[in-house]
Amino acid sequence: MIFFCLRALLAMGMLSLMAACSILPQNDPVAAYRLPSATAPQSIADNTSSPVGTSERSLRIVTPNSSRILESDRILVMPKDNLLQSYSGVRWVDPVPILLRNRLLRAFREDGQLRALSSDDDSVLAVQELGGELTSFQSEYRNGMPTVIIEFNARLIDTASRRVIATRTFRVEQVAQDIQVGQVIVAFGQASDALAAQIIEWVMSQPVTRSTGK
């Protein structure tokens, strides 16, 4: 009799466990977005040969500093003043600072003026280092439409002396064609392209340093 009671209790326990598992909330599927493919900068078509002195320049692009909320892979949106939220069910493929670093690295490679490029993932020596602080990377609603805002405080450094060669704040705004997430992602890609083009022009206008570090 005791044996049958134990079997009944065990069966009831298993049924309870199965019932509990069936009512557990399921995780929502998450779509991971890359920045849309960049178009080749105009300078590739315009330049038939590398500018004088560019072979002497080597550049390392480092992951920019940012606030805690920007260090995540969330796709941020500001529906109203001072309220930052994230789009539900979607994310970037990488944390935002790495996403921007990789876009800049790709843009410099596609531009073709510099042959010696690396990132802070590589243990490669470089004459100059491009870094800075990413302060904005979100969409903001204006007149009912999302506008992508990217703001980057760039800093170019001589790696031998660690002296700052130049600094500049870049801010790009791009209105999305629609409120759908896919169109917002397209606007992020367009804004990133515009930012990269401005940064490339700025970096290439700076002198090639040959500091001894003294």
C-alpha positions in Angstrom: 0.0 0.0 0.0 2.8 2.4 0.9 4.6 1.5 -2.4 1.5 2.5 -4.4 1.1 5.7 -2.5 4.7 6.7 -3.2 4.2 5.9 -6.9 1.1 8.1 -7.0 2.8 10.9 -5.3 5.8 10.7 -7.7 3.4 10.7 -10.7 1.6 13.8 -9.3 4.9 15.5 -8.8 6.0 14.9 -12.3 2.7 16.2 -13.7 3.1 19.3 -11.5 6.6 19.9 -12.8 5.5 19.5 -16.5 2.6 21.9 -15.9 5.0 24.4 -14.3 7.4 24.1 -17.3 4.6 24.7 -19.7 3.6 28.0 -18.2 7.1 29.5 -17.9 7.4 32.6 -20.1 9.3 32.0 -23.4 12.1 34.4 -24.3 11.2 36.7 -27.2 13.2 36.2 -30.3 15.9 38.8 -30.7 17.0 40.1 -34.1 20.7 41.2 -34.3 21.4 44.0 -36.7 24.7 45.1 -38.3 25.2 48.6 -39.6 24.2 48.6 -43.3 27.1 48.2 -45.7 29.0 51.4 -46.3 29.3 52.8 -49.7 32.9 53.4 -50.9 34.0 57.0 -50.2 34.3 59.3 -53.2 38.0 59.6 -52.8 38.6 56.1 -54.1 37.2 57.0 -57.4 39.0 60.4 -57.4 42.4 59.2 -56.4 44.5 57.4 -59.0 47.5 57.2 -56.7 48.2 57.5 -53.0 48.8 61.1 -51.8 52.4 62.0 -51.1 53.6 60.9 -47.6 50.6 58.6 -46.8 52.9 55.5 -46.9 54.7 56.9 -43.9 51.5 57.1 -41.8 50.2 54.2 -39.8 47.0 54.5 -37.8 45.5 52.5 -35.0 41.8 52.9 -34.4 40.8 52.2 -30.8 37.4 51.5 -29.3 36.0 54.9 -28.1 35.0 55.5 -24.5 31.3 56.0 -23.8 28.7 56.1 -21.1 27.5 52.9 -19.5 24.2 52.8 -21.5 26.1 53.2 -24.8 28.5 50.3 -23.9 25.7 47.8 -24.5 24.4 46.3 -27.7 20.9 47.9 -27.3 19.5 50.0 -30.1 18.6 53.2 -28.3 15.7 55.5 -29.0 14.7 58.8 -27.3 10.9 59.1 -27.7 10.8 62.3 -25.7 13.3 64.7 -24.0 15.8 63.1 -21.6 14.1 59.6 -21.8 16.3 56.9 -23.3 14.8 53.6 -24.1 15.7 50.6 -26.4 13.8 49.0 -29.2 12.2 45.7 -28.1 13.3 42.4 -29.6 16.3 43.9 -31.5 20.0 44.6 -30.7 23.2 45.4 -32.5 25.6 42.5 -33.3 28.3 44.2 -31.1 28.4 46.8 -28.3 28.0 50.2 -29.8 31.6 51.5 -29.3 33.0 48.4 -31.0 30.3 48.8 -33.8 31.6 52.3 -34.4 35.2 51.4 -34.3 34.8 48.6 -36.8 32.8 51.0 -39.1 35.7 53.5 -39.0 38.3 50.9 -39.6 36.3 49.6 -42.6 35.8 53.1 -44.0 39.6 53.9 -43.8 40.3 50.6 -45.6 37.8 51.3 -48.3 39.1 54.9 -48.7 42.5 53.4 -49.6 44.8 56.3 -48.6 46.3 54.4 -45.7 47.8 51.0 -46.1 48.9 50.5 -42.4 45.7 50.2 -40.4 45.0 48.3 -37.2 42.7 48.4 -34.1 43.2 47.9 -30.4 42.5 44.2 -30.9 45.9 44.0 -32.7 49.3 44.2 -31.0 50.7 46.3 -33.9 52.8 49.4 -33.6 51.4 52.6 -35.2 52.5 56.2 -35.6 49.1 57.6 -34.7 46.1 56.6 -32.8 42.5 57.6 -33.3 40.2 57.4 -30.3 37.9 59.6 -28.3 34.5 59.6 -26.6 31.2 58.5 -28.1 28.5 60.6 -26.5 25.5 59.9 -28.7 24.4 57.0 -30.8 20.6 56.9 -30.7 17.5 57.9 -32.6 15.4 60.8 -31.3 11.8 61.6 -32.3 11.3 65.0 -33.9 7.9 65.9 -35.3 6.8 62.3 -35.1 9.8 60.9 -37.1 13.0 59.3 -35.7 16.3 61.1 -36.4 19.6 59.3 -35.8 22.1 61.3 -33.8 25.8 60.3 -33.6 28.2 62.5 -31.7 31.9 61.6 -31.3 34.6 63.6 -29.6 37.6 62.5 -31.7 41.2 62.6 -30.5 44.3 61.9 -32.6 47.4 61.0 -30.6 51.1 60.5 -31.4 51.7 57.0 -30.0 55.4 57.6 -29.2 54.9 60.6 -27.0 51.2 60.1 -26.2 50.8 63.8 -27.1 47.5 64.9 -28.5 47.9 66.0 -32.1 44.4 67.3 -32.7 40.8 67.0 -31.3 37.5 67.7 -32.9 33.8 67.0 -32.1 31.8 65.4 -34.9 28.0 65.4 -34.9 25.9 63.8 -37.6 22.0 63.8 -37.8 20.1 61.6 -40.3 16.3 61.5 -40.5 14.8 58.0 -41.1 12.4 57.5 -43.9 9.9 55.7 -41.7 9.3 54.8 -38.0 9.9 51.1 -38.7 13.0 49.6 -37.1 14.4 48.6 -40.4 14.4 52.2 -41.7 15.9 53.4 -38.5 18.8 50.9 -39.0 19.3 52.3 -42.5 19.5 55.8 -41.1 22.1 54.6 -38.6 24.1 53.3 -41.5 23.8 56.6 -43.4 24.8 58.6 -40.4 27.8 56.4 -39.7 28.9 56.7 -43.3 28.7 60.5 -43.1 30.6 60.5 -39.8 33.4 58.2 -41.2 33.8 60.4 -44.3 34.3 63.5 -42.1 36.7 61.8 -39.8 38.8 60.4 -42.7 39.1 63.9 -44.2 40.1 65.4 -40.8 42.7 62.7 -40.0 44.3 62.9 -43.4 44.6 66.7 -43.0 46.8 66.3 -39.9 50.6 66.2 -40.1 52.4 62.9 -40.0 54.4 63.0 -36.7 57.8 61.5 -36.1 58.1 62.0 -32.4 60.9 60.3 -30.4 58.8 60.4 -27.3 61.2 62.8 -25.5 
